[in-house]
Amino acid sequence: MNTLSAAEVLAAGVWQSGLGQVLGGIVLVAVLIGAFWLGYRIRDRESDTPKPEEQPHRPETDQLPGEMSEYRRPEEMPHTDGEHRLMPYQLKKSGTETSPDPPSEEKRKWGGISSGGFGSGGTGHGD
């Protein structure tokens, strides 16, 4: 017993003959063309990109804004006589001070015993 209506039989026949796929493809192509057309219209309404002379320029210095370049060196420890002990509140807050001169080559290089890297299997510092 066939319970399909005449419209369902016709729709099934159209789909099986390939006409449905062709019509679906045409609708899909039309939607894609419309989307591109709409995108071009929206892009044409936007303002133009700025010219190179309208772009912001970096300052004349090589540094970035707010960037400081300085060298740090350890502060000298104040010396006391043997009778008076130096208390922590008598020390300055920072252990380093700024220096305009770069450190010497021998101070920049590590001259101590190699301690090995983490997980390298080395014996550790001082061994």
Contacts in CASP RR format, 6 or more apart in sequence:
PFRMAT RR
TARGET T0000
AUTHOR 0000-0000-0000
METHOD contacts of the structure
MODEL  1
MNTLSAAEVLAAGVWQSGLGQVLGGIVLVAVLIGAFWLGYRIRDRESDTP
KPEEQPHRPETDQLPGEMSEYRRPEEMPHTDGEHRLMPYQLKKSGTETSP
DPPSEEKRKWGGISSGGFGSGGTGHGD
4 12 0 8 1.000
14 20 0 8 1.000
15 21 0 8 1.000
59 65 0 8 1.000
63 69 0 8 1.000
70 98 0 8 1.000
70 99 0 8 1.000
70 100 0 8 1.000
71 98 0 8 1.000
71 99 0 8 1.000
71 100 0 8 1.000
71 101 0 8 1.000
71 102 0 8 1.000
71 103 0 8 1.000
72 96 0 8 1.000
72 97 0 8 1.000
72 98 0 8 1.000
72 99 0 8 1.000
73 96 0 8 1.000
73 97 0 8 1.000
73 99 0 8 1.000
73 103 0 8 1.000
74 95 0 8 1.000
74 96 0 8 1.000
74 97 0 8 1.000
75 92 0 8 1.000
75 94 0 8 1.000
75 95 0 8 1.000
75 96 0 8 1.000
75 97 0 8 1.000
78 86 0 8 1.000
78 90 0 8 1.000
78 91 0 8 1.000
80 86 0 8 1.000
113 125 0 8 1.000
113 126 0 8 1.000
113 127 0 8 1.000
115 122 0 8 1.000
115 124 0 8 1.000
115 125 0 8 1.000
115 126 0 8 1.000
116 122 0 8 1.000
116 124 0 8 1.000
END
